[in-house]
Amino acid sequence: MIQENLLNIKASVPEHVTVVAVSKTKPADAILEAHQSGHLDFGENKVQELCQKAETLPKDIRWHMIGHLQRNKVKYIAPFVHLIHGVDSERLLVEINKQAAKNNRIIDVLLQLHIAEETTKFGFSYEEAEALLAHKNTLENIRIVGVMGMATFSENTAQVKAEFDGLYTFFEKWKKPLQWTTLSMGMSNDYPVAIASGSTMIRVGSLIFGKRN
Ligand SMILES: *Cc1c(COP(=O)(O)O)cnc(C)c1O
């Protein structure tokens, strides 16, 4: 079922949209099954779980850190992480840069924007992100490649669409000058809306792997 779910979703989205299969809480077997279909992008939201899975699972997997990341845990994922989606402070950026340098790497990151109504979701405001991007990036071991956002968890499609449209506008503004490639928005319940608003990367868990406990 996992392969079928994944292939159906991939077939239904435009080719330029990357699907990150969100495997948090799911066992290694489930990830392997998805991987056997040729899928390589997987997302986790906890550092410890991410590291344990990365250690045992195939080395060609591109691991996406999609959850809130604490500065003191960056060092554990810095050697191998493919993309960090949830950068929500300048101090975190500085720490990622430091750990990337230690590993002789350049780590790709996305700035997380707070676009939802809920105050529990992390991220910069548009004003904060503007301020950060306005001064030249002197952090040589990170590359900000775009932005990520989570819409309000709501049935109100108009509201969700407005939030995604806002993030798209912000992405478009900076895309050319900063050579951005990635607009990460959309999950199981709202990815079609996100894609209609210009998403280039969706993070889908339960529709692929089934409901989480
Ligand atoms: C869990 C999670 C997802 C996937 O959620 P589903 O509703 O299962 O698709 C996407 N993005 C983030 C940041 C998550 O934490």
The ligand as a Tripos MOL2 file, in Angstrom:
@<TRIPOS>MOLECULE
LIG
   15    15     1     0     0
SMALL
NO_CHARGES

@<TRIPOS>ATOM
      1 C1          4.2160   15.7160   10.2310 C.3       1 LIG1
      2 C2          4.5650   16.8140    9.3180 C.ar      1 LIG1
      3 C3          4.1680   16.7940    7.9730 C.ar      1 LIG1
      4 C4          3.3270   15.6810    7.3590 C.3       1 LIG1
      5 O1          2.0450   15.6880    7.8900 O.3       1 LIG1
      6 P1          0.8610   14.8100    7.2530 P.3       1 LIG1
      7 O2         -0.3640   15.5100    7.6530 O.co2     1 LIG1
      8 O3          0.9920   13.4560    7.8720 O.co2     1 LIG1
      9 O4          1.0730   14.7740    5.7980 O.co2     1 LIG1
     10 C5          4.5700   17.8450    7.1660 C.ar      1 LIG1
     11 N1          5.3090   18.8620    7.6360 N.ar      1 LIG1
     12 C6          5.7050   18.9130    8.9160 C.ar      1 LIG1
     13 C7          6.5220   20.0730    9.3590 C.3       1 LIG1
     14 C8          5.3370   17.9000    9.8000 C.ar      1 LIG1
     15 O5          5.7270   17.9830   11.0780 O.3       1 LIG1
@<TRIPOS>BOND
     1     1     2 1
     2     2     3 ar
     3     2    14 ar
     4     3     4 1
     5     3    10 ar
     6     4     5 1
     7     5     6 1
     8     6     7 2
     9     6     8 1
    10     6     9 1
    11    10    11 ar
    12    11    12 ar
    13    12    13 1
    14    12    14 ar
    15    14    15 1
@<TRIPOS>SUBSTRUCTURE
     1 LIG1         1 GROUP 0 **** ****
